[in-house]
């Protein structure tokens, strides 16, 4: 059976969300790999991302790509969002609110969230909690529908090396956070760490669509 990657034809930057669109928001703390995931997925250069310095956010604006697929009536719009709780200007939540207020104001075919989480992050840092970032994202959906499905994707920083024990502990903590959410969260790829491959990125999207019953 041909998957989404085989059917993918082109993408282009967009700000329009149509009633027939399937919208996928990429959400997560700074350094979780959101923009890298989108770049790998669509095989485009991250022209909207600046080079990170320390913990400064790499993405400071909303970047949306309309994706067209062979034989599909609905486009998929992938929306890369800036991180919340970075305490640097511009404020990520305010940036997303303004974008949502201009572009995400009416119902669409379906909407879901891919939540990226870096397993190498400090588990004691409350600003990196899943619930904190998802609640901030929900606050930005003032007019448009709140996405009904959340797909949690564990990642590792590029070049990071963690022991198997550390990875298993971090994965268990992430799963616990996901399961404690009021809105159901699914762990992608059977809880495996995203390996940075295009095939795996499309598998994540396919899993989200399946959870949305599409």
C-alpha positions, 0 to 999 in steps of 0.5 A: 500500500502506498503511504503518504510519502509516496503520494506527496507531490509538493508543498508551499508556504501558506497562511490560508486554512480552508474548510477542507484542510487537515491541519497538523500543528507541531508544538513543543519546547525549544530544542525539541526538534519541531523545525527539524522535523518539518524540514526532514518531512518536506525536504525543505531548507529551514529558512525560517529558523535562525541558528540557536545560541544556548537555549534561545528559541530557533523558531520565532514565527509561525510557519505553515506549509500546504501539502498536496497529495496525489489522489487526496481531496484534502490538503494537509497544512503543517504548522510549525509553531514557536516555543512557549515559555522561553522568556525571550522576545518575541513571546511565543504564545502571543505570536501564535495567538496573532497567527491563529486570530488571522488564519485559524478562525473557522472549522476545518476538516480535522486538526491534530497536534504533534508534540515534540519532546527532547528526552535529553531535557531536564525532567525537573524543569517545570517549563518543559512539562507537556501539560504546560505547553499544551495548555499554552497552545490551547489558549491560542485557539480562541476562535478556531477549533481545539485539535482533538488528537495529540501525538507525542513524539520523543526526540533527541538533540542532534548528536546527543548520546544518552544511556539506554537506562536514561532513555528508558527513564525519560520515556517512562516520565514522558509517557506518564505526563502524556497519560495524565492529560485530560485530552488523550495523548498517543505516543507515536511509533510505539514510543520509539525515539524519532530517528531523523529519517523522512520515512519515520517523519511521514509515519508520524503524520500517518499515525496522527491521521489514523488517530483522527480516523482519516 
